[in-house]
Amino acid sequence: MSSDIKSKIKEEEITKLAQELIKIPSDETAGEKEVCEYLESYLKSLGMKVRLQEVLPNRPNIIAEVIGDEVGKSIMFNGHVDTVPVGDIKKWSMDPYSAIIKDNKLFGRGSTDMKGAIASMIIAMKFIMNNVEKFNGKIIFTGVMAEETTGLGTQKIVEENIKADMAVVGEPSDEKIYRAHKGTMWFNLSTYGKLEHSSESNSESNNAIINMMKLIMEINEISKELETIENNLVGHPSINIGLIDGGTKQNMIADSCRISIDRRTLPEEKTDEILDKLRIRLDGLRSLDDRLTFDLEIDTIREAVEVAESEQIVQEVKNALNKVINKNPTISGMKATTDMSILVNQGNIPSVIYGPGFIKQAHTVDEFIEVKRLVESSQVYAEILLNTLTNN
């Protein structure tokens, strides 16, 4: 049967489905529902039980399942239907939604992250349904919204207690198996001053931007210190100031300034402790200037995650890669944040990240994925299903 996987899973079917998904724009402003409706029709045509699960108005998830002949293991494929925005379309060398194939590469927004992987997953499920006469257990596909921003889609999956014994998240995994990833904390830091005419400015002026500069310098020191902390799977934690906004006009002393901060966390770190340490550290600057006040406002917290290498899903993906592409893959951790943490930490579903493509090709101008990666991943997904559902 494993030999049938290579002969029967063809690139034409995968690329056609991936192209249709890419042609539907679906950043968080619009389009997730249209992608889900397209997939609803496609998955029903395969004979799967399908439903749309509303998360926010006009922003659903899609859930599909097929149940085998007898009770057995259940496995979930998780992929997000949203993409990041195109950005400045003038920088693209082609229409980002044309989904053209050139030089054996499929171009378009979402090709790598991660409509290509969704196509690979679905064609793998189709193979099992059409070619395996008897299997046990259950296959579940969850196509979720809002992964790129909040993770609300997968959060909804967990809240409704949609369970599986194991899961594969199809993010681009750089030809590796990721059993861990960093977490993300976004928060805003504000400082304050006294509004005055700039002609009155002197060393005693209470300028919110100057106050913020002192906090920024301290955060830069924290950044250097974080580089000395290392996790063997995901590397070191980090802190980055991504946005700054302050003042009213150049001839006015600023009475407010705000920065937005991204803090990447390790699986062993606790978010409450991170915030407490940061507050204490910044509070210490007040001993140098008692006018220095600040507010820290949490925006988003998405947890880091790690599963044991001994988990069945880790070994199933490893064995499938060995069999399909004759490769002993690296088992490591991902520096980015994904919905895997929600499945594992809140849903108690042992999960890994394995998907076609490379993270460096995601979120870029002229995003693309190599067609051969889509085919290989689909064959690997089919092998995982075959082993999991016929050998339990």
N, C-alpha and C positions, 0 to 999 in steps of 0.2 A: 504493500500500500504506500510505503514511503516513496517508492519510485514513481508511483502515480502522481504524487504531489508535484514533482518537477515537470512531468510531462503534461499535466492537465491544468496547472495554474500558469496562465499565459499573460504576458505583459499587455496585450491589446485590451483585455477585459479590465485590468486594473487601471491602466492609463485613461481609458474612456470614462470610467466612473470618477476618477480623480479630476479629470478635466471638467466634468459637469459640476462637480462641487466647487472647484475654483472659480468657475464662471459666475457663481452666485456670491456677490460681495456680502461679507458677514462680519464686519467689525461690530463693536458694541452699539453703534448707532442704529444699525438695521441689518436684516438679512439672516439672522440666526433661525428665525421661524421658517423662512423659505428653504434653507438648507435642510432643516428637520422634516419639512413636508416632502421635499424631494426624496429624502432617505426613507420616509414612511412608505411611500409608494414602492420604492425599490425593494425594501426589506419584506414588505407584504408579498411582493411577487415571488420571493424566494420561499414563502411559506412560513415565515416567522410571525409570532404574535407581537404586535407592535402597538405602542401608544405614545402620544405626546404628553409630556408632564409639564404643566405650566409652572414656571418659577417666578417670572415677572410678566406683566402684560406684554403679549407678543414676543416673549423671549422664553421659549420652552426648551426642555430637554427632549431627546427621543430615546425610548427604551424598547429594546427588542429582545426576544428570547426564543429559544427552541429547546424543547425538553426531550431527552432520550427515552429509550425503551424502559429502562429500569433506574432505580435510585443510584446515584453515583456522585462523583465530584462535580462541583459547579465552578465555572471559570468566567470571569468578566473581562471584556475588552472595554477600555475606557479611552475616549478621545474627545477633544473639544472641537465644536463647530465654529467657534468664533476665531477671528484673526486680529492681529494688530492693524491699525489703519495703514493705508498706502503711503501717507506722507506726501511729499512734493512729487506729484505725478510726472512733472517735467524731468525729473532725474531718472525716470525709468526709460529704458530703451525700447520698451514695447508696452502695450496695454496690459496692466497687471492682472486683468481678468480675462484675457484672451486664452490663457492656458495653452500656449503653443509648445510644441515639442521641437527642439532644435539640438543637434549634436547629442542625441540620446539623453537630453535633459528636459524635464517638464518645468516650465517657467510659470510664475504667477504667485500672487499673494495667497499664502496658505499652502503652497506646494510642499514645503518642508514642515511647516508648523500650522496644522498637521492634517490637512485634508488628504494628502497622499497616504499617510498612515491609516486613516479611516478607510480609504478604498482597499488598502492591503488587508486590513482586518476583515472587511465584509466579504471579499473574494475568498479568503481562507475559510470563513464560515460557510460560504456557498459550496465550497469543495466538500466539506464534511457532510453537509446535508444531501448533496447529490451523489456522493461516491462511497459513503460508509453505510453499509446496509443496517448495521446495528451498533448503537453506542449508548452509553449510560450517562446519567447526570444531566447537566444543563449548561447551555451557552447563553451568556447575557451580553448584549452590546448596549453601552450607555454613551450616547453622543450628547455632550453637555455644553451649556452656554457659559459665558463669562469666566472662562479659565484664565484669560489674559489679564483680568483685573482683580476679581474677588474670590473666585472659586465657588460662587453661589450655586452653580449647576450641580457639581458633585456633592456639595453640601446638602442639596435637596435630595439627591439619591440616598445619602446616608440617613437623612431625617426620616425618609419614608421606609427605612429598613429594607432596602433592596440589597440583598446579601449575596455573597459568593464565598467559596472556599479559598479563592485566590484571584488575583487580577493582574492584568498587564496594561500599563499606561503607555500609549504609543508615541510619546514625545521622541524627537530625534535623539538618539543615544550614542552617536559617534562610534558606531560599530562595537559598542560595549553593552554590558548589562549593568544598569544602575540600581543598586539596592538601598541607596540613601540619597538625600539631597539637602541642600541648605534651606533654611526658612527665610522669610522676608518680614521685616517690620518697617512700615512707613509711618513717620510722624512729623509733625510740624513744630517748629520752635520759634517763638516770638519774643522780641525784646521791645522795650519802650523808652521813650525820651520825652523831652519838653519841646513843643512846637514854638519856634521863634524865627525872627527874620535872620537870614544868613549873615547879614552885616554885623550881627551881635555875636557871631561865633568866636569862641576862644577855648582854651584848654579846660575850662570849667563847664562848658556847654554839655547838656545832657542829650546826646545825639544817639538815637536808637540804632543807627547803622554802625556807628563806632562801637556801641555796646555789643552788637552782633558780631563785629569783627573779633572781639575778645573771645566770644564763645566759639567762633569758627576756628581760631587758632588752637583752642583747647581740643576741639573735635579732631583737628588734624593730628595732634599728639596722640589722641586715643587711637586713631587709624594706624599709626605707626606701631603702637603697642599690640594691636590686634594681629598684626602680621607675624608676631612671634608665637601665636597660639596655632596649633596645627591639629587637624583631624585627618587620620590616614585615608579616609574615603573622599572627603569633600574639600580639604584644604583649610585655609584660615578664614575666620570671620572677617567682615569688613564693614566700614561705615562710609557713606558717600553723601555729600550735599549736592542735590541735583537741581534745586530751584532756589532763587532768592528774589524777594520783592520788598522794597522799603521806600519810605519817603513819599513826598507829594510833588516837589519841584526842586530844582537845583538851588534856588535862592531861599529855601526854607530849611531849617534844622529839622531833621526827621523825628517824628514822635512815635513811629512804629517801624518794625522790620520783621520779616518772616522768612525762614528757610524751611525747605522740605528735605527730609533726610531718609535715606534708604540704609537700613542695617541688616546685613545678611548674617544669619545665625547658624550655629552648629546643632546637631541633634542632641548633644549633651547640655546645651545652654537652656536656661529658663527665661522666658521673656520678662517676667516680673522682676527678676534679679537684674537683668540688663538695664531696665528702665530705672530701677532704684539706684544702681551704681552711677548711671549717667546723671541723674538729678543731684546726687551727693557731690559728684565731681564738679558739675557746673555751679552748684551752690557755693563751693569753695572759692570761686572767683569773687564772690561778694565781699570777702575779707579785704580785697584789694580796692573795691569800689562799691560802697553801699548803695549807690544809685542803680546798680545793675540788677534788674529784675527780668524774669522770663516766665513764659508759660510753655508747657510741653503738652501737645495734643495728639493723641493716638489717631491714626487714620486707618491702617490695615495691619493685621497680624496674621501671617500664614506660617504654620509651624514647619520646622525641619523634621526629618524622618530618617529612620534607619531600620531595616529588617535584617535578621540573621541570614548569613550565607547558607545555612542548613535548611531554610524554608523550602518547601516543595516547589514553589513557583520559580525560585532562583535556579534550582537544579533542572527543572523542566525546560526552561529557556536555554540554559547552558547545553543540555543534551541535544535539544533541537538544533541549535547552531552548529554543534559538532557534526550532526548527521546531515544537515542540509547543505552547509557550505564548507564543511570540513575545517572548522575553525574552533580553536579553544579560546573563547572570548575572555577579555579582561572583565572582572567583576569589580566595580568601583562605585563612585558616588558622583552626583551631578551638582554643579555649582548653582544652577538656577533653581527656581521653586516651581513645583507642579501640584496637580491634584492628588498625586500619590499620597501626600501627607494626610489628606482628608480621609482617603480610603483606609489607611493604616491606623492613624491616631484616633480617628473618631468612629470609623466603621469596623475596625478590628478585622480588616481583610488584608492578609499578607499580599504585598504587591511589589512589582518591579517596573522599572522603565525600560522598555525596549521598543525602538522604532526606527524607521528608515531615515537616513540623512544625518546631517551634522548641525549642531546648534549654531555654528558660525554662519550658516546659510539662512537661519531664521531671522525675521524682523529686518531684513535688508532690502535695499533697492535691487531689483532684478532677482528676487528670491527664486531659487530653483531646487529641484531634487533630481538626482540621477535615476533614470527609469529602472536600471538594474537593481537599485536599492529597494525600490517598491516591490519588485518581483521576489527578491531574496527574502524580504521581511514577510511577505504574504505566505511564502513557502514555509518559513519558520513558524509563523502563527498556526498554519495548518498542522504542522508536525506537533506543536504543543498540544493542540486540540486532540489530535489522533492519540497521542500517548496518554493524555489525561483522561480522556473519555472512554477509551477502549481497554485500558489496563488497570481499572480500579475495581 
